[in-house]
Amino acid sequence: MSTVRAAPGSTSSLRVANQQRVLDVLRGAVADAPADGAPSTAYTQAELARTTGLAPATVSNIVRELSAAGLAETTPGAGRRGSSVRLSSGAGTVAGIDFGHSHVAVAVGDLVGRVRRERRVPLHDPADHRGALALAASLLEELLEGEGPPRRVAMGLPAPVSDDTIGSAAIFPGWEGVNARAAAAEALGAPVQVENDANLGALAEHRVGVARGHRSSVFVKISSGVGAGIVIDDQLFHGSGGSAGEIGHLTLDEQGPLCRCGSRGCLEAYTSIGTVLSLMAGQLPGACFDDIVRAARADNVSAQRALEDAGLHLGWGLASIVNLLNPSVVVVGGDMARAGDLVLDPARIGLRRHALDAVALTPVQASELGERASLVGAVLMAAERTVLAVG
């Protein structure tokens, strides 16, 4: 899946597209690759040419560029086209960072996109972007274990990202107007790619999770906020200004509860973790979300109803998405996914009630990567952008 935006029809866009087709093959077995440092799957250049549909000479040029940069390993075979090629996991380190409203997660990985080490800690003051970045830098330094700075970092933020900047103080306070890429590069000492966290989750599920093999999918992340990452024809869809997928602010009822965005009756106001906690505060004082899930599974009818209501409203919102985009699967991730079918079953009911018959049975599945989806996606994107920077 390419997230590089080059001018349509330009020589550079064609080159990037060709390189991406080769990389998609070389990196396509990441999910099945061993996590113990063993090499990734190898392909002959002839196999790469057949699989990608590219001319053998084009494949040879791409392989030569990757090898010269130390990002690919070749093993001699029967002639040049018979030599085998694999991405070199030892070519360097990349990193991923996932910021939420109440956490920061950091991981380091290899150029194949596999996570090697990771940490997730509470974030007590996300509005202080300098302090949040300093905490991320400290965690990254610990994880690198003296290896030196990563070749590239991808960082996910829970808000629309346009030109590396968060434009809305209501959605992610303290980061508005900040050039997140420049601030993070200064704090981390490495090139940084900034992306919406739900888009990173969509990338991870598309590449190595439950949406693998689906050309079009939607990943919905439900935690403190609600957002979606959209994949259309194997491409992340950002929209013209980077705000595609903000389904948390679909209006379900204009007379409904006030949302932090300033509108009323938004999907997020009915389905977020905070909403469920508020509904149960009187009956389970001090309970965390996992406590509510345990209570629901122990037949606490109030906890069951709170999760059911969240799921039904989620289904109504999903109906708008599937009516419009017709994805082949919807993946639900974030903290809410820990409730499993307590939320997903009513979401499927809500979807069937409000979607057209042609799409009403679109599968709604729990994230395979759980709360790690955005972090895994960040490592994958950092690895991809490092390799695509070659040449």
C-alpha positions, -999 to +999 in steps of 0.1 A: +000+000+000+015+033-010+011+064+010+035+085-011+019+113-029+037+121-061+024+142-090+001+120-112+017+110-145+052+123-135+084+103-140+089+103-102+053+090-096+058+061-120+092+053-104+076+053-069+047+032-081+070+006-097+092+005-066+061+001-045+050-029-065+083-047-059+082-037-022+047-050-018+059-084-029+091-084-008+073-072+023+041-091+017+051-119+040+058-098+070+028-112+089+041-147+085+078-139+090+094-152+122+100-127+150+134-140+160+155-121+135+153-148+108+154-134+072+122-125+054+109-144+024+132-143-007+121-141-044+140-144-076+141-114-098+122-134-124+095-141-098+093-104-090+089-095-126+061-121-131+043-111-099+045-074-104+041-074-142+071-051-145+098-055-171+128-076-159+151-046-165+129-024-143+130-049-115+168-053-119+172-015-115+150-014-084+168-043-068+202-027-076+191+006-059+179-013-028+210-034-026+233-004-030+216+013-001+220-018+020+183-024+022+181-056+002+202-088+002+208-108-030+219-144-033+235-155-066+214-180-086+212-192-122+219-159-140+210-124-129+172-131-130+177-162-110+193-145-081+171-143-050+162-110-033+150-102+002+147-071+023+175-069+048+161-068+083+195-058+096+197-027+074+187-004+102+161+005+127+129+024+124+105+036+151+068+041+155+050+064+180+012+063+188-002+092+208-036+090+223-055+113+246-043+093+276-013+072+264+018+072+244+032+040+228+066+037+213+081+008+193+113+001+173+113-023+144+134-034+114+132-025+077+109-054+071+083-037+093+085-061+122+082-047+158+112-057+179+105-039+212+077-016+224+064+003+255+031+019+263+027+043+292+000+067+305+001+102+292-010+125+319-009+158+300-013+153+263-020+191+259+017+198+266+031+187+232+066+195+242+064+173+273+046+145+254+074+145+228+101+145+255+084+115+271+083+097+237+120+106+231+129+091+264+110+059+258+126+056+223+161+060+237+154+032+262+141+009+235+170+016+211+195+003+237+223+024+225+218+016+188+218+052+177+189+072+162+164+053+139+165+059+102+129+072+103+100+076+127+063+075+119+041+092+145+003+088+149-019+116+164-056+113+172-068+141+150-069+151+113-034+159+100-030+185+072+005+195+061+019+180+093-003+203+114-033+197+137-059+224+129-085+217+156-080+226+193-112+208+201-102+174+189-066+173+202-059+203+225-024+217+229-012+205+194-032+229+173-011+250+150+020+230+158+041+216+130+041+182+145+067+168+120+092+195+127+087+194+165+090+157+166+121+156+144+138+180+167+128+160+198+137+126+183+167+134+162+154+116+131+132+122+101+095+119+110+063+111+091+031+123+108-002+105+102-036+102+118-037+073+142-067+056+127-050+057+093-020+039+108-044+013+123-060+008+089-026+003+074-016-023+100-049-043+097-047-041+059-011-053+058-009-078+087-042-080+104-078-091+099-083-069+067-054-086+049-064-096+015-092-070+013-086-043-013-111-019+004-117-018+041-125+006+070-108+006+103-127+023+131-107+032+163-128+038+194-111+050+225-114+084+240-124+096+206-137+079+174-121+080+140-117+058+110-089+049+085-101+041+050-084+019+025-097+020-011-081-001-038-051-009-015-045+029-009-050+049+023-076+076+015-068+109+031-093+133+014-082+167+000-072+181+034-064+150+054-097+148+073-112+118+056-125+092+082-136+116+109-167+095+114-168+103+151-184+136+142-212+123+120-244+138+135-268+112+146-291+136+165-288+174+163-306+176+196-283+150+212-255+154+238-229+181+233-197+168+217-162+181+224-161+193+187-189+218+196-216+200+177-244+180+192-254+143+188-221+132+172-214+095+169-185+100+194-208+113+220-227+080+220-199+055+215-166+066+231-151+050+261-158+081+281-195+079+273-197+043+286-178+053+318-202+082+324-232+060+320-219+035+345-204+060+370-234+059+393-236+021+395-199+012+393-181+041+409-145+043+399-148+015+374-125+014+344-137+002+310-124-033+316-143-035+349-175-026+330-168-053+304-162-079+332-195-068+348-214-072+315-200-107+311-211-115+346-247-106+337-248-070+350-277-058+329-268-021+332-233-027+319-247-049+292-271-021+282-244+006+282-223-015+258-253-024+237-263+012+233-228+021+223-228-007+197-261+002+182-251+038+177-218+026+162-238+005+137-258+035+127-226+054+120-211+024+101-242+023+079-233+057+065-198+045+058-207+013+040-235+029+021-210+055+008-178+034+003-189-002+001-158-017+018-155-055+019-149-054+057-151-031+087-126-036+115-133-022+150-102-014+171-091+008+199-101+002+236-137-005+227-127-036+208-119-053+241-156-056+247-158-080+217-193-091+207-208-072+236-204-042+213-199-058+179-232-078+179-254-047+184-232-028+159-240-054+133-277-051+142-275-013+139-257-016+105-284-040+091-311-016+102-297+015+085-277+002+056-289-006+021-297-043+015-267-046-008-242-037+019-261-045+051-242-077+057-208-061+054-186-080+080-178-062+112-149-077+129-127-070+159-092-058+153-066-086+152-040-063+165-060-047+193-048-016+210-014-021+191-028-015+157-018+021+153+017+014+167+022-015+144+010+007+115+035+034+125+064+009+123+052-004+090+049+032+076+084+041+089+099+011+073+081+018+040+091+054+039+127+045+046+128+021+017+109+044-006+135+071+001+161+051-018+173+065-052 
